[in-house]
Amino acid sequence: LVRSEIDEALKIRQTTTALDALALRGKQALSEKLFKLGEVRGTFLKFSENTEKAFYQTLPFPIAVVYRKIVNAPNSTQRFSLLIELFEVIVRFIVLVLLADYLNSPKEAESVIQEIPDIGRLSAPSLGDWVSLFNSLSHHYMSTDSRPFLKEIKDFKFDRYARTLREFVNIRNDSLRGHGSTQTEAEYEIKFQEHSPKLYKLIDDLGFLANYRLVKTGLMEKHGDFFKISVQNLMGDYPHFTSDHVLLRTHLDQ
C-alpha cells in the first residue's frame, strides 16, 4: 500500500472503532439507564447531526435542499409532494450537466437535433420531457466512444431504472394533478412508503456526484502560470456557502 492508502485505512479504522464504541454505549444506556437517557442523548444527537451534515455535503445544493425538506416535512401529503420534487430535481440536474457537456462538443446545431431529437422539446419541457432527455443523453454516452464530463455515467445502469423513471412520471400525474393534492393523508403516506426507497436507491447509485463540486465562479486573476478563480461551493443545503479558490492552467470564459 502507498502512504495515502495506509492513511485512509487508518482513518476508516478509527471511524469504525468510534462507531462500535458509540453503539456499545447506546446499548448499555438502554439496558442499564433506561430512565437516564438524557445523559447520552446529547452524544447521539451530535453524532447524528454531524453525519447528516456530512451526507448533505456530498450533494449539489438543489438536491440537498429538497432532501432536507422531506426530512422536515410536517405531514405525509407534503412529504410525498417533496418526494416527486426531489425526483424532478435529480433528473433535471443530471440532464443539465450532461446537456452542457454534450453541447460543448464541436457539433453543428442540425446534427445535434438529429442525434438527440429530445433536445428540441426543451422550450417548455414537462417532467416526461426531462425524463426522455435523461434517457437519450445517458444512452448516447453509453453507446459511443465519447468521454462525458461525468465519467461515471458510462458505467451507470440506466436500464435498471427505466421502469422507475416512467413510474415516477405516472404517479406524479395521477397523484398531484394541477400541482395539487387529490388523495387523503393516509393514501399519501402509503405512496411515500412504497416509492421513497426506489428514489433513495437511485440517489445512492448517483453517489459519484460527491466526486465533483458544484461552484459559482467569481473574480479571476493571473497567478504565476495559473489562473486563480474565487468560487462559492454550492454543495449541501446551507443558505450561506463556503468560499474557496481554484487554480486552472487555462483561462475560464465567464
N, C-alpha and C positions, 0 to 999 in steps of 0.2 A: 504494500500500500504506500502511496505517496503521502507526504506530510498532511496535505489538505484532507485526504480521505481519513487519515488517523484522527485528525481534529474533529471531523464530522462524526465519526464513530463515537468519540468520547462525549460529544455534545448529546447525541442520541441516547447514549448510556446514562448520562446524567439526568436527562429528561424522564426516561422510563423509570429510573430509580426514584425520582421525586414523585412521579405518578403512583408508583407502588406504595410509597410511604403515605401519600395523601389518601389513597383508597383504604389502607390499613387503619389510618386514624379515623376515617369516616365509619368504618365497620365497628371499631371499638366504641365510638361515641354512641352509635345506635344500640349497642348491646349493653353498655355499662352506664351511659349518661343520658338515658332517654329523655329525662326532664331537665337536662342542662345542655341542650344542643346549641344554645346561644354562644357557648364558649368556642365552638368550632365553626359556627355558621360564617363568621367573617372570613376565615381562611378559604372556605369553599366558594364564597361569593367573589372574593378577589381572584381566585383561580379561574372561575367561570367567566368573569369579565375580561380577564387577560386573554383567555382562549378565544372568546367571541371576537374581541378586538383584533386579534391576530388573523382570525378567519376572514373577517371583512376586509382586512388589508390586502388579501390575495385577490380581491375582486375589483374591477373597474367601478368607479363610483355610481354609474347609472344602475348597475346590477345590485351593488351593495346596499344602496338606499332603499330599493324596493324590498330586498330580502329582509332588512331590518324592520320595515313597516309591517311585514307579515308577522314577525315575532311579536310586535307590539299591538297588533290589531285587536280591537275590543270585542269583536263578535265574529261568528263564522261567515256571515254574508260578506263582510269587508275582507276577511282572510281569504275567502275564495276569489273575490274580485281581484285582490292583490296578487294571488297566485297566477291568474291569467295575465295580469300586467307584467309580472316577472317573466313569464314566458315570452311576451311580446318584446320586452327589453333585451332579453338574451338573444333572440333571433335577430332583432334589428342591429344590435351591437356587432355581432359576428358578421352580418351582411355588410354593414358599412365598412368594416375593416377589410373584408375580402374584396368588396367593390372598389374601394380606393386603391388597393393593391393591383387589382385587375386593370383598372382604367389608367394606371400609371405605366402600364406596359405599352410599347410602341405599336399601337394598333390604329387602323383607320376607324372612324366612327361607324361606317357602314358595316365593316366586318365584325365590330363589337356586337351590334344588334343582331346580326345573322348568327353569330356564335352562341349568344345567350339572349334570346328574344325577350325573356322576362324583364330585362333592363328597361325596355321600352314601356313598361307598365308602372313606372315609379312616379308619375305625375301626381296621382292621388291614391297611393297604394293601400289596399286593405290588408288585414292580417294574413289572409290567404296569399296575397301577392308577395309579402315578405317571406313567407314560408317557401313559396315556389322559387324565389330568387336564392334563398338559403340553400335549397337542394341543387339548383342549377350551378351555382358557383362552387359549391363543395364538390360536386361530381366532376366539374371541369378540372379542378386541381387534382383530383384523384386519378383522372383518366389521361392526363397529359404529363409531359416532362417538365412543365413549368415549376418554378420554385416560389411558392407563396411566402408572404411575409410571416404568416402564422404557419411555420413549417410543420407543426404537428397535425395540421388539417389533413395532410396527405394520408395519415395513418388513422384518422378518426373514422369510427364505424357508423357512418351516417345511415346506412341501410337498416341498422339496428333500431334507429329512432324514426324511421319513415312513418310508422304507424302512430307513434306518439305525437309527431308533429301534426298529422292530419287530425288526430283525436282532439288536440287542444284547440284547433280552429273550430271544430264542430261543437265542442262543449261551450266554447265562448259564445258562439252564435245562438246556441239553444238556451243557455242559462242567463245570458246578460244581453238580451235584445235591447237595442237602443241605448246601450251603456247603463241600463238599469236592472235591478233585481226582479226576477219573475218567480222565484220559488221561496219556500219557507226557510227559516233559520236552520231548522233540523236537516232539511234537504241539502243545504249548502255545506253543513258540517260533514255529512256523508260524502259529498262530492270532493271536499277538500281532503278527507282521509283517503279516498280512493285514488286521487290523481297527484297529490303532492309528492309521494315517493318517486314517481316517474320523472318529475321535473327535477327533484333534488339529485337523482341519479345522473341526469343529463348535466347538471352543474358540476357534479363530481368528475365526470368524464371530460368536462371542459376546464379541469383544474390547471391545464397548461397555460391558461391566461395569467397565472401567477408568475410565469417566466417573463412577462412583459410589463412595462409601466406605461400607463396612460398619463400623458403630461400635457400641460398647456405651456407653450413656449413664450418667452418674454424677450428681453434685450439680448443681443448677441454682439460679442466683441472678439477681436483677434487676440489670441493667447499663444504666443510663440508660433509653432507650426500647426496649431489647432484653432478652432473656433469655440469660445466659451459661451454657452447659452444658459440663461436663467430659466428655470422651469418651476411649475407647480405640479406636485404629484397628485393626480386625480384618482387615487386609489382609496378604497374604504368609504365609509358613509359619513364622514365628518363634514360639517359645514365650512370649516377652515382647513385648507390643505397645506401640507408642509412645502417649504421652498427648497430648491436644490439647484445644482448646476450640472450640465453635461458637456463633455468635450467631444467635438467631431472634427474629423480631418477635412471634411468638405463643407462648403457654405450651405446653409439651410435656407431655402426660399421661404419667406414668411408672408 
